Amino acid sequence: MSTSTKLIILLTVLVGSVMIVGGYYRLQQRHALLVSALQNELHAHALTLRIALSDHYRDGRHDDAQQLINKLSENPKILGVVLFDANGNVAMLSNQLVAEEISRPLQVKEVINANNPVFASHRIAGQEVTSILMPFQMSDIERGAFEIAQPRSFVEADFMRARRDITLVTISLFLVITLGVLLVLGRNLARPIRELLTGAEALGEGDLNYRVIVPAGNNEFSRLASAFNRMADRLSQQRLLAENTAAENLKLEQKLLTAERLASVGRLAAGVAHEMGAPLNVIKGRTERLMEQLAPLSEKTERNLTIINHQADVIARIVRQLLDLGRPLNLNRQATSITELIASTIELVEEDARTHHIRIDHRSGADLLVNGDPGWLKQVLLNICRNAIQSMPQGGTLQIETSNMLVMEDGGTYMSVRISDTGTGIPASSLHQIFDPFFTTKDVGQGIGLGLSISRRIVEEHDGWIEVENNALGGATFTIWLPNAEAPNQTLAQKQERHEYSNSYR
């Protein structure tokens, strides 16, 4: 049983007890008032009758006395009147009374001797009555007494009506007060306690967004509810701060691991590239010399030497990528037209695209400028376009689109280059690894997984980032975000924030 329920029951019992005691006291008061009214009425009748009887007996008109008591007995509230002589014996009584039922000479003589009226309760003719015994002068030397009896049924009837009325009023007041207690305590006590308990359970289960309803006013419960909500706000802020701190620590750990891995890979790649560079130059130089010295060549010999020379170029490109991965980028920043970069990139890949039956769709908006190194940025575009062409062996569409649409909270404005293909797309399980060094989804011999890693590094050095996603109808889309040349210089913290934003797409 809840505390509020116990309090309601306790208050109800206390109120009920007080009302019962009060009702009983009022009933006793009412009964005393009714008895007092009866006695006052009897005393008034007795005083009037004593004067009249004294006059009749002094004048010797006993018959008039009999008529007088008979007349008084006609009052519906008077049961009867009895006259007693000086010895306490019945001398005269009203018509409806029987002398044997009311004979009590000793009590009457005591009243005559004391010369004071007395009220008595007894039974006459089978009825409970209240009567008054009052002495009167029968003569100059002799006193008698008379008794006026009134049935108690009139008093009891009035008392029963009063008890019924008081009981109904008491019950009605008890119900009204009980209902008021239920409403007041339920609204001002039970509901706030229940709301606070629900809030505490919600916080205990980890729901820090739960807020309790603050009751109106400035009472204890409203202050407690406000304090509870403030505590929940602080807990929510602390949890958010802890989550952000944990996320930042995780990002720092990931960046540290990535940096360490890239440093190790870079050192290894630089060493391998250096060791491969010398013999590669020998192979390529001897091949070109043979092609010059042995001209004209047979068709078979020329084809073999051409293949050797082409593969040497492939190895040379890999060596350059390894060297790029292992050494810092030296950017020659200048205002560069992104439209011109895209056009020159298309010139480099359009023959390969035509061979694979791929249509290039360049949707150019306004001529946007970026503050960057045109050589490195062209390499980014070239890497992504070549990957897109390789993902469409059966032909398709390579779409390149530029736009100026993103404004960051720091006030920087960024343009985007979207490169989409209609190829096979990227497996969902590989999207978060697509920019890792040496990770590739291509077949053996088609790449070693350095192009996108180097491209991402180049874009980040230009204070931008790359996003990748699969298209709903097939293929993939790479979006390169770069700051406009007119954008204000950004602080180191803002650059770091954008790099972390880019990491979220990995």
C-alpha positions in Angstrom: 0.0 0.0 0.0 1.4 3.4 -1.0 2.1 6.1 1.5 -0.5 8.5 0.0 -3.1 5.8 0.3 -2.3 5.2 3.9 -2.4 8.9 4.6 -5.8 9.2 2.8 -7.2 6.3 4.9 -5.8 7.8 8.1 -7.3 11.2 7.4 -10.6 9.6 6.4 -10.8 7.6 9.6 -9.8 10.6 11.7 -12.4 12.8 10.0 -15.0 10.1 10.3 -14.3 9.6 14.0 -14.5 13.3 14.7 -17.8 13.6 12.8 -19.3 10.6 14.7 -18.3 12.0 18.0 -19.6 15.4 17.0 -22.9 13.9 15.7 -23.3 12.0 19.0 -22.7 15.1 21.0 -25.2 17.0 18.9 -27.8 14.3 19.4 -27.3 14.4 23.2 -27.6 18.2 23.1 -30.8 17.8 21.0 -32.2 15.3 23.5 -31.4 17.6 26.4 -33.1 20.5 24.7 -36.2 18.4 24.0 -36.4 17.3 27.6 -35.8 20.8 28.8 -38.6 22.1 26.5 -40.9 19.4 27.8 -40.2 20.4 31.4 -40.6 24.1 30.7 -43.9 23.4 29.0 -45.1 21.2 32.0 -43.9 23.9 34.4 -45.9 26.6 32.6 -49.0 24.4 32.7 -48.4 23.7 36.4 -48.0 27.4 37.3 -51.3 28.3 35.6 -53.1 25.3 37.1 -51.9 26.0 40.6 -53.3 29.5 40.6 -56.7 28.3 39.3 -56.9 25.3 41.7 -56.0 27.5 44.7 -58.8 29.9 43.8 -61.3 27.0 43.3 -60.5 25.3 46.6 -60.4 28.5 48.5 -63.9 29.3 47.2 -65.1 25.7 47.7 -65.8 25.1 44.0 -64.5 21.5 43.8 -66.6 20.7 40.7 -65.0 23.5 38.8 -61.6 22.0 39.7 -62.7 18.7 38.2 -63.8 20.4 35.0 -60.6 22.3 34.9 -58.4 19.3 35.0 -60.6 17.5 32.5 -60.3 20.5 30.2 -56.5 20.5 30.5 -56.3 16.8 29.7 -58.0 17.5 26.4 -54.6 18.8 25.2 -53.2 16.0 23.0 -49.7 16.4 24.7 -51.2 16.0 28.2 -51.9 12.4 29.2 -53.7 13.4 32.4 -53.9 15.5 35.6 -54.1 14.1 39.2 -55.0 16.0 42.4 -53.6 14.7 45.7 -54.9 15.7 49.2 -52.7 16.7 52.1 -52.0 13.0 52.9 -50.8 12.2 49.4 -53.8 10.3 48.4 -55.6 10.7 45.0 -58.4 13.2 45.5 -59.3 13.9 41.9 -58.1 12.8 38.5 -58.9 13.4 34.8 -61.3 11.1 33.1 -58.8 8.8 31.3 -56.7 8.0 34.4 -57.1 5.2 36.9 -56.2 6.0 40.5 -54.5 2.7 41.3 -51.9 3.2 38.5 -50.7 6.5 39.9 -50.9 6.1 43.7 -47.6 7.0 45.4 -48.4 8.9 48.6 -44.9 9.0 50.1 -43.4 10.8 47.1 -46.4 13.2 47.1 -46.1 14.0 50.8 -42.4 14.8 50.3 -43.3 17.3 47.6 -46.0 18.8 49.8 -43.7 19.1 52.8 -40.9 20.6 50.8 -43.3 22.9 49.0 -41.2 22.6 45.8 -42.1 21.2 42.4 -40.5 17.9 41.3 -40.1 16.4 37.8 -40.4 12.6 37.6 -40.3 9.9 34.9 -42.4 6.8 35.3 -45.1 4.7 33.6 -48.8 5.6 33.6 -51.4 3.5 31.7 -48.6 1.6 30.1 -46.8 4.7 28.7 -43.5 6.3 29.6 -44.3 9.8 30.9 -42.6 12.8 32.2 -44.6 14.5 34.9 -44.4 17.5 37.3 -45.5 17.3 40.9 -46.4 20.7 42.2 -47.9 21.7 45.6 -50.8 24.2 45.9 -52.8 25.8 48.7 -56.0 23.9 49.3 -56.8 26.2 52.2 -55.1 28.6 54.5 -53.6 25.8 56.6 -53.6 22.9 54.2 -51.6 22.1 51.1 -52.2 19.6 48.5 -50.5 18.7 45.2 -51.2 17.9 41.6 -49.4 16.1 38.9 -49.5 16.8 35.2 -48.2 13.9 33.0 -47.0 14.2 29.4 -46.2 11.1 27.3 -42.5 10.9 26.4 -43.5 9.6 22.9 -43.6 13.2 21.7 -40.1 13.8 22.8 -38.9 10.5 21.4 -40.5 11.2 18.1 -38.8 14.6 17.9 -35.5 13.0 19.0 -35.8 10.3 16.3 -36.4 13.0 13.6 -33.4 14.9 15.0 -31.3 11.8 15.0 -32.3 11.0 11.4 -31.5 14.5 10.3 -28.2 14.7 12.1 -27.2 11.2 10.8 -28.0 12.2 7.2 -26.1 15.5 7.5 -23.1 13.7 9.2 -23.0 11.1 6.4 -23.3 13.7 3.7 -20.6 15.8 5.2 -18.4 12.8 5.7 -18.8 11.8 2.0 -18.1 15.3 0.8 -15.1 15.7 3.1 -13.8 12.2 2.1 -14.2 13.1 -1.6 -12.5 16.4 -1.0 -9.6 14.7 0.8 -9.3 12.2 -2.1 -9.3 14.9 -4.7 -6.9 17.3 -2.8 -4.5 14.6 -1.7 -4.7 12.7 -5.0 -3.9 15.9 -6.9 -1.4 17.5 -4.6 0.2 14.4 -3.0 -0.4 11.1 -4.8 0.0 12.4 -8.3 3.3 14.3 -7.7 4.7 11.3 -5.7 3.7 8.9 -8.5 5.2 11.2 -11.1 8.5 11.4 -9.2 8.6 7.7 -8.7 8.0 7.1 -12.4 10.8 9.6 -13.2 13.2 7.9 -10.8 12.4 4.5 -12.4 13.0 5.9 -15.8 16.3 7.4 -14.8 17.2 4.1 -13.2 16.6 2.3 -16.5 18.8 4.8 -18.3 16.2 7.1 -19.9 17.8 10.4 -19.1 15.4 12.3 -21.4 12.4 11.7 -19.1 11.2 14.8 -17.3 8.5 15.0 -14.6 5.6 17.4 -14.7 6.2 20.3 -12.3 3.0 21.0 -10.2 1.7 24.5 -10.1 2.6 26.8 -7.2 5.7 27.0 -5.1 5.2 24.1 -2.7 7.6 21.4 -1.8 6.6 19.1 -4.6 7.0 21.7 -7.3 10.5 22.5 -6.0 11.3 18.8 -5.7 10.1 18.2 -9.3 12.1 21.2 -10.6 15.2 19.9 -8.8 14.6 16.4 -10.2 14.4 17.8 -13.8 17.6 19.9 -13.2 19.3 16.7 -12.0 18.1 14.8 -15.1 19.4 17.7 -17.3 22.8 17.5 -15.6 22.9 13.7 -15.9 22.0 13.9 -19.6 24.7 16.5 -20.2 27.2 14.5 -18.3 26.3 11.3 -20.3 26.5 13.3 -23.6 29.8 14.7 -22.6 31.0 11.2 -21.6 29.8 9.8 -24.9 31.4 12.6 -26.9 34.7 12.2 -24.9 34.6 8.4 -25.6 33.8 9.0 -29.3 36.7 11.5 -29.5 39.0 9.2 -27.7 38.0 6.4 -30.1 38.6 8.7 -33.1 41.9 9.7 -31.8 42.9 6.0 -31.3 41.7 5.2 -34.8 43.6 8.2 -36.2 46.7 7.2 -34.2 46.5 3.6 -35.4 45.9 4.8 -39.0 48.8 7.2 -38.7 51.1 4.5 -37.3 49.9 2.1 -40.0 50.4 4.7 -42.8 53.8 5.6 -41.4 54.9 1.9 -41.4 53.4 1.3 -44.9 54.9 4.5 -46.1 58.4 3.5 -45.0 57.9 0.1 -46.5 56.5 1.5 -49.7 59.3 4.0 -50.1 61.9 1.2 -49.6 60.2 -1.1 -52.0 59.8 1.7 -54.6 63.4 2.7 -54.3 64.6 -0.9 -54.7 62.2 -1.4 -57.7 63.1 1.9 -59.4 66.6 1.0 -60.5 65.9 -2.4 -62.2 62.7 -0.9 -63.6 64.6 1.9 -65.3 67.0 -0.7 -66.7 64.2 -2.9 -68.1 62.4 0.1 -69.7 65.6 1.6 -71.1 66.8 -1.7 -72.7 63.3 -2.3 -74.1 63.2 1.1 -75.8 66.8 0.6 -77.1 66.0 -2.8 -78.6 62.9 -1.3 -80.3 65.2 1.4 -81.8 68.2 -0.8 -82.8 66.3 -3.7 -84.2 63.9 -1.7 -86.4 62.3 -2.8 -88.5 60.9 -5.5 -86.2 58.9 -8.6 -86.9 55.3 -8.3 -85.8 55.8 -10.8 -83.0 58.9 -9.2 -81.7 57.3 -5.7 -81.8 54.3 -6.9 -79.9 56.3 -8.6 -77.2 58.5 -5.5 -76.7 55.4 -3.3 -76.6 53.9 -5.5 -73.9 57.1 -5.3 -71.9 57.3 -1.6 -72.2 53.6 -1.2 -71.3 54.0 -3.4 -68.2 57.0 -1.4 -67.2 54.9 1.7 -67.3 52.3 0.0 -65.1 55.1 -0.9 -62.6 56.3 2.7 -62.8 52.9 4.0 -61.9 52.7 1.6 -58.9 56.2 2.8 -57.8 55.0 6.4 -58.0 52.0 5.6 -55.9 54.1 3.9 -53.3 56.4 7.0 -53.2 53.4 9.3 -52.9 52.1 7.3 -50.0 55.4 7.4 -48.1 56.3 11.0 -48.5 54.6 14.3 -47.5 52.6 16.2 -50.0 54.1 19.5 -51.2 51.1 21.5 -52.4 51.5 24.3 -54.8 48.2 26.1 -54.0 46.7 28.5 -56.5 43.2 29.5 -57.6 42.2 26.6 -59.8 39.2 26.2 -62.0 37.5 22.9 -61.1 35.8 22.9 -64.5 39.1 23.0 -66.3 40.4 20.2 -64.1 37.4 18.0 -65.0 37.8 18.8 -68.7 41.5 17.8 -68.7 40.7 14.6 -66.8 38.0 13.7 -69.3 40.5 14.1 -72.1 42.8 11.5 -70.3 40.1 8.9 -69.8 37.7 9.4 -72.8 39.6 7.0 -75.0 39.5 4.3 -72.4 35.8 5.0 -71.8 35.1 4.8 -75.5 36.8 1.4 -75.7 34.6 0.1 -72.9 31.4 1.6 -74.4 31.0 4.1 -71.6 29.3 7.5 -72.1 30.7 10.4 -70.2 28.1 12.9 -69.0 29.6 16.1 -67.6 27.1 18.4 -66.0 28.9 21.6 -65.3 27.4 24.5 -63.3 29.1 27.8 -62.7 32.9 27.8 -63.0 34.0 27.3 -59.4 37.4 28.0 -58.1 39.3 26.1 -55.5 42.5 27.1 -53.7 44.6 24.0 -54.4 47.3 22.2 -56.3 46.0 21.4 -59.8 48.3 18.5 -60.3 47.3 16.7 -57.1 43.6 17.4 -57.6 43.8 16.1 -61.2 45.2 12.9 -59.8 42.3 12.6 -57.4 39.8 13.0 -60.3 41.8 10.6 -62.5 41.9 7.9 -59.9 38.2 8.0 -59.2 37.2 8.2 -62.9 39.5 5.2 -63.8 38.0 3.2 -60.9 34.5 4.1 -62.2 35.4 2.9 -65.8 36.9 -0.3 -64.5 33.6 -1.0 -62.5 31.6 -0.9 -65.8 33.1 -3.7 -68.0 29.9 -4.0 -69.9 29.5 -0.3 -70.6 27.4 2.3 -68.9 27.5 6.0 -68.0 30.1 8.0 -66.1 28.5 11.2 -64.7 30.5 14.1 -63.4 28.6 17.0 -61.7 29.7 20.1 -59.8 27.7 22.2 -57.4 28.1 24.9 -54.8 25.7 24.0 -52.1 27.1 23.3 -48.6 27.6 25.9 -45.9 29.2 24.7 -42.7 28.4 26.0 -39.2 31.9 27.7 -39.2 30.8 29.9 -42.1 32.9 28.1 -44.8 31.3 27.5 -48.2 32.2 24.3 -50.0 31.7 23.1 -53.6 31.3 19.4 -54.5 32.3 17.2 -57.4 30.0 14.1 -57.8 31.4 11.2 -59.8 28.8 8.5 -60.4 28.9 5.3 -62.4 26.3 2.6 -63.3 28.5 -0.3 -62.5 28.3 -3.0 -59.9 28.7 -0.8 -56.9 30.7 -1.4 -53.7 29.8 -4.3 -51.3 28.2 -2.9 -48.2 30.7 -4.7 -46.0 33.6 -2.9 -47.9 32.3 0.7 -47.7 34.1 1.5 -44.4 37.4 0.1 -45.7 37.3 1.6 -49.2 39.9 4.3 -48.4 42.3 2.0 -46.5 45.8 1.5 -48.0 46.1 -1.7 -50.1 42.4 -2.5 -49.8 40.8 -3.3 -53.1 37.8 -5.0 -54.5 39.4 -5.4 -58.0 40.8 -8.7 -59.4 44.5 -9.5 -59.1 46.5 -7.4 -61.5 44.0 -4.5 -61.8 45.2 -2.5 -58.8 46.9 -2.7 -55.4 44.5 -0.5 -53.5 46.4 2.7 -53.2 44.5 5.1 -55.5 41.6 5.9 -53.2 43.8 6.1 -50.1 46.1 8.6 -51.8 43.1 10.5 -53.2 41.6 10.8 -49.7 44.9 12.1 -48.3 45.2 14.7 -51.1 41.6 16.0 -50.5 42.1 16.2 -46.8 45.3 18.2 -47.3 43.1 20.6 -49.3 40.8 20.9 -46.2 38.1 18.8 -47.8 36.7 15.3 -47.5 35.4 12.5 -49.6 32.0 10.7 -49.3 31.1 7.4 -50.9 27.7 5.7 -51.3 26.0 3.1 -53.4 23.3 4.3 -55.8 19.8 3.0 -55.4 19.7 1.8 -59.1 23.2 0.4 -59.1 26.7 1.7 -59.2 28.5 4.0 -56.7 28.9 7.8 -56.2 32.0 9.5 -54.9 31.5 13.1 -53.7 34.6 15.3 -53.3 34.0 18.4 -51.1 36.5 21.2 -51.4 36.4 24.8 -49.9 35.8 27.6 -52.4 38.7 29.8 -53.2 36.7 32.8 -51.7 36.0 31.0 -48.4 37.7 32.5 -45.3 40.8 30.8 -43.9 39.7 28.2 -41.3 41.3 27.5 -38.0 43.1 24.3 -37.2 40.3 23.2 -35.0 37.8 23.7 -37.8 39.9 21.8 -40.2 40.2 19.0 -37.6 36.4 19.0 -37.3 36.0 18.6 -41.0 38.5 15.7 -41.1 36.5 14.0 -38.4 33.3 14.7 -40.4 35.0 12.9 -43.3 36.0 10.0 -41.2 32.3 9.4 -40.3 31.8 8.2 -43.9 34.4 5.5 -43.7 
